[in-house]
Amino acid sequence: MMKHSSNPLGLMALTTLLSFSQWGYAQAPILLTDHGPNSVAVELSAASLSLSQDVDNGSSSQVFNNDFQAQGVVITGAASGNGRVTPFARFEVSKITPDEGSGAFSMYEGYLGLALEGERNRHLFYVSALEYSDDSPGSISVGGVFRGVSDPDAKGQYEVYTSLQLQQGTDSASGGHELDFGLRSKALIAPNLYLISRASAELQTQVNYVDGSYRRAKPGLEGAFGLAVLPTPNVSISGELAYYLQSFEYYTSGNRLALSELRTGSQAMIQMAVAF
């Protein structure tokens, strides 16, 4: 089992969160840029995931279906800031459990960053580290989230985000770095009730295996929609459905196509956030 101390950035994120002693009363976050200065938010989530892998070797194909349950805790904190620059930290813990068989694992990710406060706007820049409790390689990411609507009282709000994820190599494989970009939005459709959505695309570099074979990935696409309600100003409860697809091609060391794979996935998630 991986210890938290193996993720230095995660430990720094937790330490930074504990240092935010002057907590203020805050609006419950729906978008990431909803997190304001001098606040801490705790998010709890539960999700049901399904993954389908359609593998074709040119002469026959086979479909593998797997279902998982996931639970997560996220803590995000922002300091009071200095002028228009606010330090923030975020720490995420998730546990993924297959419905059948063994193989449960956990994910730990710590973020440290800065929020740049405009007249009526906020943009985030961060670095993060991801580790797994099993033997899966971790990664380091840098990214940004940019608020798209400057009027905080507007009924519709959105943010654009992008990140570059650098995968840790192993003795058997290297590469597989990812560039993600997407959009999240919320729209007030009734008092304290929001329609939420997100869409993203993922580009992945080639994975090279030690025997000379390699894998190429086509762009991955993900979309989600749902509802969020604020029963009180500092509490939000949301539910969403998400869908994902991406295809891969596996080549031998002689550049011959050996396998093609289409992955499709779906997720149903419920989440509660409490801001302090």
Helices and strands as residue ranges (DSSP letters): G 4-6, H 8-18, G 32-34, E 39-56, E 61-78, E 85-98, E 105-117, E 122-132, E 139-147, E 156-167, E 173-175, E 178-190, E 193-204, E 207-209, E 214-217, E 220-232, E 235-251, E 257-275
